[in-house]
């Protein structure tokens, strides 16, 4: 029951955040951007067929780097805030 209301609250917040985006008028991208996206998708699909493990490994490595860097940054910010509180350090 609590999980239901928690998820209901989360969906309400996400819907509230999406309202400005959903109220925008429909628009299309310029032709150059669309052709660039399709060309890039074709290259990525070809690379995925040629070396699927390599592409997945690169994505995992980039994700791990982002996680470690963000964790380090959060640790430094928390440590800085902790040292600024008088009487603790």
Secondary structure, 3 states (H helix, E strand, C coil): CHHHHHHHHHHHHHHHHHHHHHCCCCCCCCHHHHHHHHHHHHHHHHHHHHCHHHHHHHHHHHHHHHHHHHHHHHHHHHHHHHHHCCCCC
